[in-house]
Amino acid sequence: MLDFLRRVLVCGRKDCLFYEADPTGKFRVHRERSARKYMDYTTHISVIIVNWNGLRFLKDCLTSVFRQDYPLLEVIFVDNGSTDGSLEFVKREFPRAIVVENKENLGFAAGNNRGIEVSKGEYVMTLNNDAALAPDTVRMLVTAAEISQARVGMWAPKILSIEDPGMIDSAGGLLIYPDCLAKGRGRLERDSGQYDRHEEVFIPSACAALYRREMLNEVGLFDEDFFAYCEDTDLGLRARLSGWATLSVPIAVVYHHYSGTGGRYTPLKAYLVERNRIWVAIKNLPLRYLAVSPLYTLWRYILQVYGLVRGRGAGSRFAGEFSSRKLFFILLRSYFDAFRKLPSMISKRRRVQRRRSVPVKEYEVWSGKFGVSASKLALKD
């Protein structure tokens, strides 16, 4: 286990606060001194925002980014062929943004990759276009990153609902089920400080995440075959298997419209999530975990059917807007398309497993420490 940070130096414009972790990992303010002695802004960070017809979110999102109190910041706006005037709005209202224009919707994964490829920062932050940052979010993340150990390559902020800031969207990234479906840590819980610990977590949500460029150079970028959804689970797992770690940074706060761009319960989302989590499992799971993962999937399906009957969980919300029959055929299509690309995924699996530097038993530790139950996936939104 890595010996993670116990004291955090957070510099503001007028002063510096020393946050010291108590034995439980929670922070308390230790002392305050003049900022000038401690401020040393030398680390560049790139913020990547991928957009597809998200005009209604862009003013709040980009305003929050350009109002950050961290100076060495480049903002890269990647537009995936929007037709709602997004591109023209950004060029007119936010001329400092570096704009990458794609002629068509390449998806979240490829869109982020195009932004990362032109970025220059030592750290890369991915940010959903339907999210907004607190004024000091970037500074908090960079501060934590700069004093983390060298093999920490990912940092997860606290993500709260923008409609109800007292409700958690994800506090410290994602938890994972044995079939590789993931869920936000603490999702829909009231935020009472229960996750306000600077500690090791599993993997960040790319809705708002900070990545070390050195790590991305080593393990690769997002898998563009995924298009959207689960690409952050895949990247995070590849990094963990290669020996990189993730830290939660709860003093860095992000506000998010959950599924504001893609929609909460849509046929496309249901299809992509199920197809892509199969690919995550094929590429990343140790063989013995991959062999038993269908049993966990079967149990999840049983609970989801129960949820449909009782009106609980995301499946019942989808069936309420569409139909159970449509959901069934989406499921069949997701499996057909997932296994249609099986040769490609097996080839990718070989590359991932060749780079793996952690023993199989470490994955067992992760499953126990960072796992989520089938009931939480199937019976809660």
ZATOR-176630 format. One record per residue (C-alpha): residue in three letters; x, y, z. Coordinates in steps of 0.02 Angstrom, whole numbers, padded with zeros to 5 digits, always signed. Layout:
// residues N
ALAXYZ;...
//
This chain:
// residues 381
MET+00000+00000+00000;LEU+00066+00171-00045;ASP+00101+00291+00097;PHE-00011+00433+00037;LEU-00010+00615+00081;ARG-00045+00665+00261;ARG-00025+00854+00249;VAL-00089+00967+00111;LEU-00028+01143+00075;VAL-00164+01242-00011;CYS-00112+01416-00066;GLY-00238+01553-00096;ARG-00212+01727-00161;LYS-00183+01800+00012;ASP-00134+01656+00122;CYS-00089+01472+00134;LEU-00185+01346+00235;PHE-00106+01187+00299;TYR-00231+01044+00300;GLU-00173+00899+00406;ALA-00258+00729+00401;ASP-00310+00650+00564;PRO-00297+00460+00586;THR-00463+00434+00493;GLY-00401+00535+00343;LYS-00512+00687+00373;PHE-00434+00859+00361;ARG-00420+00996+00490;VAL-00340+01166+00464;HIS-00170+01161+00548;ARG-00102+01338+00526;GLU-00102+01489+00412;ARG+00043+01591+00342;SER+00080+01720+00210;ALA+00050+01652+00036;ARG+00193+01736-00054;LYS+00321+01626+00031;TYR+00236+01466-00029;MET+00153+01503-00196;ASP+00249+01428-00342;TYR+00140+01409-00495;THR+00251+01315-00618;THR+00141+01169-00669;HIS+00037+01181-00827;ILE-00132+01096-00834;SER-00243+01064-00985;VAL-00432+01057-00965;ILE-00520+00959-01102;ILE-00706+00990-01132;VAL-00793+00882-01262;ASN-00957+00947-01329;TRP-01097+00887-01441;ASN-01249+01001-01451;GLY-01227+01057-01272;LEU-01250+01244-01300;ARG-01367+01262-01151;PHE-01228+01207-01032;LEU-01077+01296-01106;LYS-01092+01468-01027;ASP-01091+01401-00850;CYS-00959+01270-00887;LEU-00833+01381-00976;THR-00861+01530-00862;SER-00819+01422-00712;VAL-00660+01360-00797;PHE-00597+01531-00848;ARG-00631+01598-00673;GLN-00513+01473-00593;ASP-00384+01550-00476;TYR-00245+01443-00550;PRO-00149+01539-00684;LEU-00060+01407-00790;LEU-00214+01339-00873;GLU-00253+01298-01054;VAL-00432+01262-01101;ILE-00463+01148-01250;PHE-00640+01143-01317;VAL-00674+00994-01430;ASP-00833+01007-01533;ASN-00903+00847-01608;GLY-00997+00919-01756;SER-01128+01015-01657;THR-01275+01089-01750;ASP-01346+01198-01610;GLY-01225+01345-01626;SER-01105+01283-01490;LEU-00949+01312-01593;GLU-00995+01489-01643;PHE-01043+01530-01462;VAL-00875+01473-01393;LYS-00774+01563-01525;ARG-00870+01723-01492;GLU-00887+01720-01302;PHE-00728+01626-01250;PRO-00591+01673-01375;ARG-00455+01610-01257;ALA-00514+01431-01280;ILE-00415+01321-01398;VAL-00547+01250-01515;VAL-00536+01079-01597;GLU-00670+01056-01730;ASN-00726+00881-01777;LYS-00840+00868-01928;GLU-00945+00731-01849;ASN-00987+00662-01678;LEU-00835+00555-01637;GLY-00898+00517-01462;PHE-00833+00559-01290;ALA-00681+00444-01298;ALA-00613+00502-01466;GLY-00660+00682-01430;ASN-00556+00682-01271;ASN-00413+00598-01363;ARG-00410+00734-01496;GLY-00401+00863-01357;ILE-00264+00771-01262;GLU-00162+00755-01421;VAL-00151+00944-01444;SER-00134+00984-01258;LYS+00029+01033-01176;GLY-00004+01019-00989;GLU+00090+00908-00869;TYR-00081+00857-00807;VAL-00240+00834-00907;MET-00412+00866-00835;THR-00566+00796-00921;LEU-00726+00893-00889;ASN-00901+00860-00950;ASN-00984+01004-01041;ASP-01131+00991-00919;ALA-01019+01019-00767;ALA-00954+01175-00679;LEU-00805+01201-00563;ALA-00792+01288-00396;PRO-00670+01435-00411;ASP-00523+01341-00332;THR-00553+01165-00402;VAL-00404+01161-00519;ARG-00286+01231-00388;MET-00341+01101-00262;LEU-00316+00960-00387;VAL-00145+01021-00445;THR-00087+01046-00265;ALA-00136+00869-00220;ALA-00054+00802-00378;GLU+00110+00894-00351;ILE+00137+00821-00178;SER+00076+00646-00218;GLN+00194+00502-00247;ALA+00260+00470-00422;ARG+00147+00320-00458;VAL-00012+00412-00416;GLY-00079+00453-00589;MET-00262+00495-00562;TRP-00357+00613-00447;ALA-00544+00615-00417;PRO-00634+00771-00354;LYS-00799+00775-00262;ILE-00939+00790-00390;LEU-01105+00858-00327;SER-01273+00880-00411;ILE-01288+01052-00489;GLU-01475+01051-00458;ASP-01454+00999-00276;PRO-01277+01037-00213;GLY-01310+00939-00055;MET-01324+00777-00154;ILE-01174+00676-00210;ASP-01151+00625-00391;SER-00981+00545-00361;ALA-00866+00571-00211;GLY-00697+00500-00256;GLY-00730+00419-00423;LEU-00809+00251-00463;LEU-00845+00085-00378;ILE-00848-00073-00482;TYR-00957-00230-00491;PRO-00875-00398-00537;ASP-00942-00389-00715;CYS-00860-00217-00736;LEU-01014-00109-00724;ALA-00967+00045-00621;LYS-01062+00167-00512;GLY-01017+00334-00433;ARG-00952+00319-00256;GLY-01086+00388-00138;ARG-01207+00424-00281;LEU-01371+00504-00223;GLU-01315+00510-00042;ARG-01331+00673+00053;ASP-01161+00754+00073;SER-01124+00764+00259;GLY-00936+00751+00245;GLN-00935+00562+00251;TYR-00814+00554+00104;ASP-00707+00704+00150;ARG-00548+00603+00165;HIS-00393+00619+00058;GLU-00370+00433+00025;GLU-00340+00301-00104;VAL-00493+00266-00211;PHE-00515+00153-00361;ILE-00532+00252-00522;PRO-00598+00426-00565;SER-00752+00469-00666;ALA-00701+00559-00826;CYS-00846+00678-00795;ALA-00712+00771-00695;ALA-00543+00691-00671;LEU-00359+00738-00668;TYR-00234+00625-00755;ARG-00044+00629-00753;ARG+00021+00642-00932;GLU+00162+00521-00893;MET+00030+00391-00850;LEU-00068+00422-01010;ASN+00092+00406-01112;GLU+00123+00238-01031;VAL-00050+00155-01033;GLY-00130+00246-01180;LEU-00281+00358-01200;PHE-00467+00318-01202;ASP-00521+00171-01310;GLU-00610+00251-01458;ASP-00708+00093-01497;PHE-00813+00131-01342;PHE-00881+00295-01416;ALA-00955+00346-01248;TYR-00983+00272-01074;CYS-00867+00154-00979;GLU-00713+00223-01068;ASP-00657+00297-00901;THR-00678+00128-00816;ASP-00571+00048-00951;LEU-00434+00180-00941;GLY-00435+00176-00751;LEU-00423-00014-00745;ARG-00282-00017-00871;ALA-00188+00109-00766;ARG-00219+00014-00602;LEU-00159-00149-00681;SER+00000-00058-00734;GLY+00033-00004-00555;TRP-00041+00172-00553;ALA-00150+00231-00409;THR-00294+00354-00383;LEU-00322+00479-00244;SER-00482+00564-00190;VAL-00471+00754-00174;PRO-00634+00802-00086;ILE-00583+00983-00063;ALA-00592+01001-00253;VAL-00776+01019-00295;VAL-00868+01000-00461;TYR-01054+01025-00495;HIS-01138+00915-00626;HIS-01301+00894-00722;TYR-01309+00704-00718;SER-01318+00640-00898;GLY-01364+00815-00954;THR-01297+00789-01130;GLY-01329+00605-01160;GLY-01492+00589-01065;ARG-01526+00485-00909;TYR-01630+00343-00982;THR-01606+00328-01169;PRO-01593+00176-01284;LEU-01420+00232-01343;LYS-01353+00248-01166;ALA-01424+00079-01114;TYR-01346-00002-01267;LEU-01175+00079-01249;VAL-01160+00047-01062;GLU-01197-00139-01078;ARG-01091-00165-01234;ASN-00944-00068-01165;ARG-00940-00148-00993;ILE-00923-00317-01083;TRP-00771-00247-01173;VAL-00700-00179-01009;ALA-00713-00354-00934;ILE-00636-00442-01084;LYS-00489-00321-01092;ASN-00448-00303-00909;LEU-00511-00439-00793;PRO-00389-00573-00736;LEU-00440-00736-00819;ARG-00518-00818-00668;TYR-00623-00663-00633;LEU-00674-00652-00815;ALA-00731-00834-00811;VAL-00853-00805-00667;SER-00912-00630-00716;PRO-01063-00696-00815;LEU-01132-00768-00653;TYR-01126-00596-00574;THR-01208-00524-00729;LEU-01348-00653-00716;TRP-01379-00606-00534;ARG-01383-00421-00583;TYR-01511-00459-00719;ILE-01620-00554-00596;LEU-01620-00404-00479;GLN-01655-00287-00625;VAL-01807-00391-00674;TYR-01863-00380-00493;GLY-01837-00192-00503;LEU-01944-00183-00660;VAL-02085-00272-00570;ARG-02071-00165-00414;GLY-02037+00000-00503;ARG-01861+00021-00434;GLY-01696+00064-00516;ALA-01639+00136-00682;GLY-01713-00011-00778;SER-01888+00029-00717;ARG-01864+00212-00762;PHE-01813+00161-00937;ALA-01960+00042-00954;GLY-02075+00181-00895;GLU-02015+00295-01036;PHE-01999+00160-01169;SER-02041-00024-01134;SER-01972-00183-01057;ARG-01978-00262-01230;LYS-01868-00124-01302;LEU-01746-00145-01158;PHE-01734-00332-01196;PHE-01692-00304-01379;ILE-01564-00170-01333;LEU-01482-00299-01222;LEU-01475-00426-01363;ARG-01401-00297-01481;SER-01268-00247-01354;TYR-01210-00428-01338;PHE-01212-00457-01525;ASP-01107-00302-01559;ALA-00991-00335-01412;PHE-00947-00509-01472;ARG-00938-00455-01653;LYS-00778-00362-01605;LEU-00714-00502-01494;PRO-00554-00532-01596;SER-00507-00349-01580;MET-00542-00348-01393;ILE-00441-00507-01365;SER-00295-00425-01455;LYS-00313-00273-01342;ARG-00324-00388-01191;ARG-00155-00464-01235;ARG-00076-00292-01237;VAL-00157-00244-01071;GLN-00105-00405-00985;ARG+00073-00392-01050;ARG+00089-00223-00965;ARG+00009-00283-00803;SER+00129-00259-00657;VAL+00015-00299-00509;PRO-00021-00477-00451;VAL-00192-00555-00475;LYS-00221-00555-00288;GLU-00214-00365-00291;TYR-00371-00364-00398;GLU-00455-00467-00263;VAL-00410-00331-00138;TRP-00483-00198-00253;SER-00644-00297-00274;GLY-00669-00303-00087;LYS-00617-00125-00052;PHE-00692-00036-00202;GLY-00836-00150-00251;VAL-01021-00110-00268;SER-01163-00232-00241;ALA-01286-00293-00373;SER-01431-00221-00274;LYS-01358-00046-00276;LEU-01335-00059-00464;ALA-01502-00136-00505;LEU-01620-00060-00377;LYS-01555+00118-00362;ASP-01537+00255-00494;
//
